[in-house]
């Protein structure tokens, strides 16, 4: 039995798996949970991040407005399913990730600069007042994801270097910092290997600490004659040296199959950005952007996902 090392989330959103379903990740039957109707003037609300906060949940949501400006707004929920979004952008950019560390909530996101995208960093205690830090790297990078605690005294950030477009750079790296200002000690983590992720890979939710290592959900991109297709995979990273990939599933865990994943502003996208993980039960609720249009929810357990990784391990 694999175990999550972390907090208990008694009110984690949850739905049992349908009997007979052989796969480790299953969708919420009332998907999508957030649509453009959640915010006036939104064209789409998708790749978004949530965390437990007080007795409920808080989040940072990617909103592409009718102007097609890409902004981040905060939102709050009692049950993780019904969300109230604040019509007050906090930052410009997209694809937020959140984690709780040192008694604060840390946000990383794809920040827009005149020179390309970089990784913005900020923290808050109340989701109303934000302190913005130095950008974590020079352009061009995306998919910046912090580990939720220091490892050997240093903060660690996963990144995916890229160019200004859709990109020949497809590999995940990480870097270290003692103060969240100066970043260095860059390490290669992983590159695309299998067909489902052949074009690029990028870190997804904040890594989840388990007794077998850091559980990393990530997205992989396949290029077909119909364009890109984004799916979700998973790997286990070494606890102390997380650039070492211990195990990695050779097949996706979730791919665009449902209509809300296959049709939308960008068809065929499953893009996980956050996960709630309950240490007591091993339950994991995954929030993912679907077709660059809405936010959907899927479930797994630490046990089912890690068993799938071992049964389909790329790293023999
Ligand atoms: C990536 C990012 C994501 C988006 C995906 C599919 O490069 O821009 O925000 O979901 O493409 O369009």
Boltz pocket constraint, residues with backbone or C-beta under 6 A from the ligand:
constraints:
  - pocket:
      binder: B
      contacts: [[A, 47], [A, 94], [A, 95], [A, 230], [A, 266], [A, 269], [A, 271], [A, 289], [A, 292]]
      max_distance: 6.0
